Amino acid sequence: MIQQRANLDWMLKELADGVPQVQQIVVLSADGLRIARHGGDPDVADRLAAACAGLQSLAAAVAAEIPMSDGRMRLVVIEVSGGFFYLMEAGTGAYLAVLADETVDAGLVGARMRDMVVRIGAHLTSPPRHDGHTG
């Protein structure tokens, strides 16, 4: 079972309140299932979670090619017309994704995400699923 799922709402709200340009926050499992979200549409959050599973896998493959890397993806930032997307490792088997508009301080989002993960990373843990079920 995903630890402290009910407590994630206030944690995500704190991140969004600290950076007003944040439009949506999604916590997802490594296999692309949405664990929690703040802001935005639930369907968009589900699509983001699914896309993030592939993105973190690609990032890990690239990391494996970097000399002296441990092969783990820590942070991916994508800038597109209209905004930014961030994906960060956030605990064992869990990731934190953020969408922000183009006026955001790009460094601030990454720093706030990292602070959040350091403080409450244990709450953002999704153990591996067995036989298609969490737990």
Secondary structure, DSSP 4 states (H G I P E B T S, - for coil): --TTGGGHHHHHHHHHHHSTTEEEEEEEETTS-EEEEESS-HHHHHHHHHHHHHHHHHHHHHHTTSTT--S---EEEEEETTEEEEEEE-STTEEEEEEEETTS-HHHHHHHHHHHHHHHGGGG--PPPBTTB--
